[in-house]
Amino acid sequence: MHDNLPAYAKGVLGEAAVCDRLTDGGMELLERRFRSPFGEIDLIMLDGDVLAFVEVKLRTRGGTEAG
């Protein structure tokens, strides 16, 4: 992806890519990087009447790209 970027920046780019793919597929973004005392949820999406909590994991080496 972008080998010279810090891990945080790579994570933000990965979350944006996933969000774009999901919204292109018809899901609605409700919240990005939701924080609570219990932790963080990367994306909260709505798919029709289904609420989806999305955790994004970015592979920098050895992974496969979705096509």
Phi and psi in radians as a Rosetta constraint file:
Dihedral C 1 N 2 CA 2 C 2 CIRCULARHARMONIC -2.230 0.35
Dihedral N 2 CA 2 C 2 N 3 CIRCULARHARMONIC 1.507 0.35
Dihedral C 2 N 3 CA 3 C 3 CIRCULARHARMONIC -1.076 0.35
Dihedral N 3 CA 3 C 3 N 4 CIRCULARHARMONIC -0.445 0.35
Dihedral C 3 N 4 CA 4 C 4 CIRCULARHARMONIC -1.530 0.35
Dihedral N 4 CA 4 C 4 N 5 CIRCULARHARMONIC -0.017 0.35
Dihedral C 4 N 5 CA 5 C 5 CIRCULARHARMONIC -1.509 0.35
Dihedral N 5 CA 5 C 5 N 6 CIRCULARHARMONIC 2.607 0.35
Dihedral C 5 N 6 CA 6 C 6 CIRCULARHARMONIC -1.137 0.35
Dihedral N 6 CA 6 C 6 N 7 CIRCULARHARMONIC 2.781 0.35
Dihedral C 6 N 7 CA 7 C 7 CIRCULARHARMONIC -0.980 0.35
Dihedral N 7 CA 7 C 7 N 8 CIRCULARHARMONIC -0.714 0.35
Dihedral C 7 N 8 CA 8 C 8 CIRCULARHARMONIC -1.060 0.35
Dihedral N 8 CA 8 C 8 N 9 CIRCULARHARMONIC -0.796 0.35
Dihedral C 8 N 9 CA 9 C 9 CIRCULARHARMONIC -1.131 0.35
Dihedral N 9 CA 9 C 9 N 10 CIRCULARHARMONIC -0.687 0.35
Dihedral C 9 N 10 CA 10 C 10 CIRCULARHARMONIC -1.087 0.35
Dihedral N 10 CA 10 C 10 N 11 CIRCULARHARMONIC -0.704 0.35
Dihedral C 10 N 11 CA 11 C 11 CIRCULARHARMONIC -1.096 0.35
Dihedral N 11 CA 11 C 11 N 12 CIRCULARHARMONIC -0.735 0.35
Dihedral C 11 N 12 CA 12 C 12 CIRCULARHARMONIC -1.107 0.35
Dihedral N 12 CA 12 C 12 N 13 CIRCULARHARMONIC -0.744 0.35
Dihedral C 12 N 13 CA 13 C 13 CIRCULARHARMONIC -1.123 0.35
Dihedral N 13 CA 13 C 13 N 14 CIRCULARHARMONIC -0.705 0.35
Dihedral C 13 N 14 CA 14 C 14 CIRCULARHARMONIC -1.106 0.35
Dihedral N 14 CA 14 C 14 N 15 CIRCULARHARMONIC -0.746 0.35
Dihedral C 14 N 15 CA 15 C 15 CIRCULARHARMONIC -1.102 0.35
Dihedral N 15 CA 15 C 15 N 16 CIRCULARHARMONIC -0.709 0.35
Dihedral C 15 N 16 CA 16 C 16 CIRCULARHARMONIC -1.113 0.35
Dihedral N 16 CA 16 C 16 N 17 CIRCULARHARMONIC -0.719 0.35
Dihedral C 16 N 17 CA 17 C 17 CIRCULARHARMONIC -1.118 0.35
Dihedral N 17 CA 17 C 17 N 18 CIRCULARHARMONIC -0.745 0.35
Dihedral C 17 N 18 CA 18 C 18 CIRCULARHARMONIC -1.147 0.35
Dihedral N 18 CA 18 C 18 N 19 CIRCULARHARMONIC -0.759 0.35
Dihedral C 18 N 19 CA 19 C 19 CIRCULARHARMONIC -1.046 0.35
Dihedral N 19 CA 19 C 19 N 20 CIRCULARHARMONIC -0.783 0.35
Dihedral C 19 N 20 CA 20 C 20 CIRCULARHARMONIC -1.043 0.35
Dihedral N 20 CA 20 C 20 N 21 CIRCULARHARMONIC -0.770 0.35
Dihedral C 20 N 21 CA 21 C 21 CIRCULARHARMONIC -1.126 0.35
Dihedral N 21 CA 21 C 21 N 22 CIRCULARHARMONIC -0.728 0.35
Dihedral C 21 N 22 CA 22 C 22 CIRCULARHARMONIC -1.217 0.35
Dihedral N 22 CA 22 C 22 N 23 CIRCULARHARMONIC -0.705 0.35
Dihedral C 22 N 23 CA 23 C 23 CIRCULARHARMONIC -1.211 0.35
Dihedral N 23 CA 23 C 23 N 24 CIRCULARHARMONIC -0.604 0.35
Dihedral C 23 N 24 CA 24 C 24 CIRCULARHARMONIC -1.102 0.35
Dihedral N 24 CA 24 C 24 N 25 CIRCULARHARMONIC -0.494 0.35
Dihedral C 24 N 25 CA 25 C 25 CIRCULARHARMONIC -1.474 0.35
Dihedral N 25 CA 25 C 25 N 26 CIRCULARHARMONIC 0.037 0.35
Dihedral C 25 N 26 CA 26 C 26 CIRCULARHARMONIC 1.862 0.35
Dihedral N 26 CA 26 C 26 N 27 CIRCULARHARMONIC -0.047 0.35
Dihedral C 26 N 27 CA 27 C 27 CIRCULARHARMONIC -1.411 0.35
Dihedral N 27 CA 27 C 27 N 28 CIRCULARHARMONIC 2.707 0.35
Dihedral C 27 N 28 CA 28 C 28 CIRCULARHARMONIC -1.892 0.35
Dihedral N 28 CA 28 C 28 N 29 CIRCULARHARMONIC 2.262 0.35
Dihedral C 28 N 29 CA 29 C 29 CIRCULARHARMONIC -1.364 0.35
Dihedral N 29 CA 29 C 29 N 30 CIRCULARHARMONIC 2.171 0.35
Dihedral C 29 N 30 CA 30 C 30 CIRCULARHARMONIC -1.751 0.35
Dihedral N 30 CA 30 C 30 N 31 CIRCULARHARMONIC -0.672 0.35
Dihedral C 30 N 31 CA 31 C 31 CIRCULARHARMONIC -2.726 0.35
Dihedral N 31 CA 31 C 31 N 32 CIRCULARHARMONIC 2.486 0.35
Dihedral C 31 N 32 CA 32 C 32 CIRCULARHARMONIC -2.083 0.35
Dihedral N 32 CA 32 C 32 N 33 CIRCULARHARMONIC 2.362 0.35
Dihedral C 32 N 33 CA 33 C 33 CIRCULARHARMONIC 0.971 0.35
Dihedral N 33 CA 33 C 33 N 34 CIRCULARHARMONIC 0.858 0.35
Dihedral C 33 N 34 CA 34 C 34 CIRCULARHARMONIC -1.187 0.35
Dihedral N 34 CA 34 C 34 N 35 CIRCULARHARMONIC 2.238 0.35
Dihedral C 34 N 35 CA 35 C 35 CIRCULARHARMONIC -2.034 0.35
Dihedral N 35 CA 35 C 35 N 36 CIRCULARHARMONIC 2.482 0.35
Dihedral C 35 N 36 CA 36 C 36 CIRCULARHARMONIC -2.491 0.35
Dihedral N 36 CA 36 C 36 N 37 CIRCULARHARMONIC 3.028 0.35
Dihedral C 36 N 37 CA 37 C 37 CIRCULARHARMONIC -1.073 0.35
Dihedral N 37 CA 37 C 37 N 38 CIRCULARHARMONIC -0.282 0.35
Dihedral C 37 N 38 CA 38 C 38 CIRCULARHARMONIC -1.635 0.35
Dihedral N 38 CA 38 C 38 N 39 CIRCULARHARMONIC -0.216 0.35
Dihedral C 38 N 39 CA 39 C 39 CIRCULARHARMONIC 2.532 0.35
Dihedral N 39 CA 39 C 39 N 40 CIRCULARHARMONIC -2.791 0.35
Dihedral C 39 N 40 CA 40 C 40 CIRCULARHARMONIC -2.219 0.35
Dihedral N 40 CA 40 C 40 N 41 CIRCULARHARMONIC 2.520 0.35
Dihedral C 40 N 41 CA 41 C 41 CIRCULARHARMONIC -1.979 0.35
Dihedral N 41 CA 41 C 41 N 42 CIRCULARHARMONIC 2.177 0.35
Dihedral C 41 N 42 CA 42 C 42 CIRCULARHARMONIC -1.095 0.35
Dihedral N 42 CA 42 C 42 N 43 CIRCULARHARMONIC -0.931 0.35
Dihedral C 42 N 43 CA 43 C 43 CIRCULARHARMONIC -2.399 0.35
Dihedral N 43 CA 43 C 43 N 44 CIRCULARHARMONIC 2.408 0.35
Dihedral C 43 N 44 CA 44 C 44 CIRCULARHARMONIC -2.017 0.35
Dihedral N 44 CA 44 C 44 N 45 CIRCULARHARMONIC 2.069 0.35
Dihedral C 44 N 45 CA 45 C 45 CIRCULARHARMONIC -2.135 0.35
Dihedral N 45 CA 45 C 45 N 46 CIRCULARHARMONIC 2.745 0.35
Dihedral C 45 N 46 CA 46 C 46 CIRCULARHARMONIC -2.098 0.35
Dihedral N 46 CA 46 C 46 N 47 CIRCULARHARMONIC 2.197 0.35
Dihedral C 46 N 47 CA 47 C 47 CIRCULARHARMONIC -2.093 0.35
Dihedral N 47 CA 47 C 47 N 48 CIRCULARHARMONIC 1.617 0.35
Dihedral C 47 N 48 CA 48 C 48 CIRCULARHARMONIC 1.168 0.35
Dihedral N 48 CA 48 C 48 N 49 CIRCULARHARMONIC -2.027 0.35
Dihedral C 48 N 49 CA 49 C 49 CIRCULARHARMONIC -1.838 0.35
Dihedral N 49 CA 49 C 49 N 50 CIRCULARHARMONIC 0.264 0.35
Dihedral C 49 N 50 CA 50 C 50 CIRCULARHARMONIC -1.830 0.35
Dihedral N 50 CA 50 C 50 N 51 CIRCULARHARMONIC 2.197 0.35
Dihedral C 50 N 51 CA 51 C 51 CIRCULARHARMONIC -1.578 0.35
Dihedral N 51 CA 51 C 51 N 52 CIRCULARHARMONIC 2.199 0.35
Dihedral C 51 N 52 CA 52 C 52 CIRCULARHARMONIC -2.080 0.35
Dihedral N 52 CA 52 C 52 N 53 CIRCULARHARMONIC 2.263 0.35
Dihedral C 52 N 53 CA 53 C 53 CIRCULARHARMONIC -1.785 0.35
Dihedral N 53 CA 53 C 53 N 54 CIRCULARHARMONIC 2.080 0.35
Dihedral C 53 N 54 CA 54 C 54 CIRCULARHARMONIC -1.962 0.35
Dihedral N 54 CA 54 C 54 N 55 CIRCULARHARMONIC 2.161 0.35
Dihedral C 54 N 55 CA 55 C 55 CIRCULARHARMONIC -1.839 0.35
Dihedral N 55 CA 55 C 55 N 56 CIRCULARHARMONIC 2.141 0.35
Dihedral C 55 N 56 CA 56 C 56 CIRCULARHARMONIC -1.749 0.35
Dihedral N 56 CA 56 C 56 N 57 CIRCULARHARMONIC 2.247 0.35
Dihedral C 56 N 57 CA 57 C 57 CIRCULARHARMONIC -2.073 0.35
Dihedral N 57 CA 57 C 57 N 58 CIRCULARHARMONIC 2.167 0.35
Dihedral C 57 N 58 CA 58 C 58 CIRCULARHARMONIC -1.767 0.35
Dihedral N 58 CA 58 C 58 N 59 CIRCULARHARMONIC 2.211 0.35
Dihedral C 58 N 59 CA 59 C 59 CIRCULARHARMONIC -1.724 0.35
Dihedral N 59 CA 59 C 59 N 60 CIRCULARHARMONIC 2.219 0.35
Dihedral C 59 N 60 CA 60 C 60 CIRCULARHARMONIC -1.741 0.35
Dihedral N 60 CA 60 C 60 N 61 CIRCULARHARMONIC -0.388 0.35
Dihedral C 60 N 61 CA 61 C 61 CIRCULARHARMONIC -2.502 0.35
Dihedral N 61 CA 61 C 61 N 62 CIRCULARHARMONIC 2.492 0.35
Dihedral C 61 N 62 CA 62 C 62 CIRCULARHARMONIC 1.365 0.35
Dihedral N 62 CA 62 C 62 N 63 CIRCULARHARMONIC -0.037 0.35
Dihedral C 62 N 63 CA 63 C 63 CIRCULARHARMONIC -1.558 0.35
Dihedral N 63 CA 63 C 63 N 64 CIRCULARHARMONIC 3.029 0.35
Dihedral C 63 N 64 CA 64 C 64 CIRCULARHARMONIC -1.974 0.35
Dihedral N 64 CA 64 C 64 N 65 CIRCULARHARMONIC 2.628 0.35
Dihedral C 64 N 65 CA 65 C 65 CIRCULARHARMONIC -1.680 0.35
Dihedral N 65 CA 65 C 65 N 66 CIRCULARHARMONIC 2.429 0.35
Dihedral C 65 N 66 CA 66 C 66 CIRCULARHARMONIC -1.260 0.35
Dihedral N 66 CA 66 C 66 N 67 CIRCULARHARMONIC 2.522 0.35
